Amino acid sequence: MVEACYLSLFALRDRIVPGVLIFGHCYDFPIPNGAHPPCAGPWLKPSLDFCNWSVADGTTIVHDALAAFRTMVKRLADKPANRFHLVDTQGTLAPADWANELHPYPDGFRKIAQKFADALAAELGPLSQIALAEAPKSLGRGRGPKKG
């Protein structure tokens, strides 16, 4: 079903703006530990708890599911007609980079953004890195709330 949605996206792009490149990513491997901001979540751990799986089991399940997702989007990216570029983001973040089950701290977001900047530069040339270079210097500084 997810692959069908990507193919629909490519078909829509081909009808409206043929030839435009699409860049996508394959996520990274979050830790389904129930951590979440006060406004939303948790997202992963409740389903794992429902099935009586531990955080270690859940981490393996999430890893395997996202590895399979990467295989699928890589297959799509390998077909030139799709004009789809996969930014391989898996393995980018360390456990300490995760603010919660789905989102990294600002430094983690910067690591992911750099992967996109590098992919854009490789495909479109160095001018594509200007946006990242001109981002406010406050972005990506620190790992979260100050301690102590």
C-alpha positions as CSV (number, residue, x, y, z in Angstrom):
1,M,0.0,0.0,0.0
2,V,2.8,2.4,0.8
3,E,4.6,1.6,-2.5
4,A,1.3,2.2,-4.3
5,C,1.1,5.7,-2.7
6,Y,4.6,6.5,-3.9
7,L,3.7,5.4,-7.4
8,S,0.6,7.6,-7.2
9,L,2.8,10.5,-6.2
10,F,5.1,9.9,-9.1
11,A,2.1,9.8,-11.5
12,L,0.6,13.0,-10.1
13,R,4.0,14.7,-10.5
14,D,4.3,13.4,-14.1
15,R,0.8,14.9,-14.9
16,I,1.4,18.3,-13.2
17,V,5.1,19.0,-13.4
18,P,6.8,16.3,-15.5
19,G,10.5,15.8,-14.9
20,V,10.6,17.3,-11.5
21,L,12.8,15.3,-9.1
22,I,11.4,14.0,-5.8
23,F,13.7,13.5,-2.8
24,G,12.6,11.2,0.0
25,H,14.1,9.5,3.0
26,C,13.9,6.2,4.8
27,Y,13.7,7.5,8.4
28,D,16.1,6.4,11.1
29,F,15.7,3.8,13.8
30,P,13.8,5.3,16.8
31,I,13.7,3.7,20.2
32,P,10.1,2.8,21.1
33,N,10.5,3.7,24.8
34,G,7.3,5.8,25.3
35,A,9.2,9.1,25.5
36,H,7.0,12.0,24.0
37,P,6.4,15.7,24.4
38,P,3.5,16.8,26.5
39,C,1.4,17.7,23.5
40,A,1.4,14.3,21.7
41,G,2.3,10.7,21.8
42,P,3.6,8.2,22.7
43,W,3.3,6.7,19.3
44,L,5.1,3.3,19.2
45,K,5.3,1.9,22.7
46,P,1.5,1.6,23.4
47,S,1.2,-0.9,20.5
48,L,4.2,-2.8,21.7
49,D,2.8,-2.9,25.3
50,F,-0.5,-4.2,24.0
51,C,1.4,-7.2,22.5
52,N,3.5,-7.6,25.7
53,W,6.7,-6.8,23.8
54,S,9.7,-5.3,25.6
55,V,11.5,-2.1,24.5
56,A,14.3,-4.4,23.2
57,D,11.8,-6.5,21.2
58,G,10.1,-3.3,20.0
59,T,13.4,-1.8,18.9
60,T,14.1,-4.9,16.8
61,I,10.6,-4.8,15.4
62,V,10.8,-1.1,14.5
63,H,14.3,-1.6,13.0
64,D,13.2,-4.5,10.8
65,A,10.1,-2.7,9.6
66,L,12.1,0.4,8.7
67,A,14.8,-1.7,7.0
68,A,12.1,-3.3,4.9
69,F,10.7,0.2,4.1
70,R,14.2,1.3,3.0
71,T,14.4,-1.7,0.7
72,M,11.1,-0.7,-0.9
73,V,12.0,3.0,-1.5
74,K,15.5,2.0,-2.7
75,R,13.9,-0.2,-5.3
76,L,11.7,2.8,-6.4
77,A,14.8,5.1,-6.4
78,D,16.7,2.6,-8.6
79,K,14.2,3.0,-11.4
80,P,15.3,6.1,-13.4
81,A,11.8,6.7,-14.7
82,N,10.6,7.5,-11.2
83,R,12.9,10.5,-10.9
84,F,13.0,9.7,-7.2
85,H,16.2,10.2,-5.1
86,L,16.5,8.4,-1.8
87,V,18.3,10.2,1.0
88,D,19.6,7.3,3.1
89,T,19.0,8.6,6.7
90,Q,19.1,5.2,8.5
91,G,21.9,5.0,10.9
92,T,22.4,8.7,11.1
93,L,21.3,9.3,14.7
94,A,22.8,7.9,17.8
95,P,20.5,6.9,20.7
96,A,21.3,10.2,22.5
97,D,20.1,12.2,19.5
98,W,16.5,11.1,20.0
99,A,14.3,13.6,22.0
100,N,11.4,11.1,21.9
101,E,10.1,8.1,20.0
102,L,9.9,9.9,16.7
103,H,11.8,13.1,16.8
104,P,15.5,14.0,17.4
105,Y,16.8,16.9,19.3
106,P,17.9,19.9,17.2
107,D,21.4,18.6,16.6
108,G,19.8,15.4,15.3
109,F,17.6,17.3,12.9
110,R,20.7,19.1,11.7
111,K,22.4,15.8,10.9
112,I,19.4,14.7,8.9
113,A,19.2,18.1,7.2
114,Q,22.9,17.8,6.2
115,K,22.1,14.4,4.6
116,F,19.5,16.2,2.5
117,A,21.8,19.1,1.7
118,D,24.5,16.7,0.5
119,A,22.0,14.8,-1.7
120,L,20.7,18.0,-3.2
121,A,24.2,19.3,-3.8
122,A,25.1,16.0,-5.5
123,E,22.1,16.2,-7.8
124,L,21.6,19.9,-8.3
125,G,25.0,21.4,-7.6
126,P,26.6,23.3,-4.7
127,L,24.1,26.2,-4.8
128,S,21.5,23.9,-3.2
129,Q,23.5,24.1,0.0
130,I,22.9,27.9,0.4
131,A,19.6,27.4,2.2
132,L,21.2,25.2,4.9
133,A,24.2,27.5,5.2
134,E,21.9,30.5,5.7
135,A,19.7,28.9,8.3
136,P,19.6,30.8,11.6
137,K,22.6,29.9,13.7
138,S,20.3,29.0,16.6
139,L,19.1,26.0,14.7
140,G,20.6,22.8,15.7
141,R,22.4,24.2,18.8
142,G,22.0,22.1,21.8
143,R,20.3,18.8,22.5
144,G,17.2,20.1,24.3
145,P,16.4,21.9,27.5
146,K,19.3,23.0,29.5
147,K,20.0,20.9,32.5
148,G,21.0,22.0,36.0
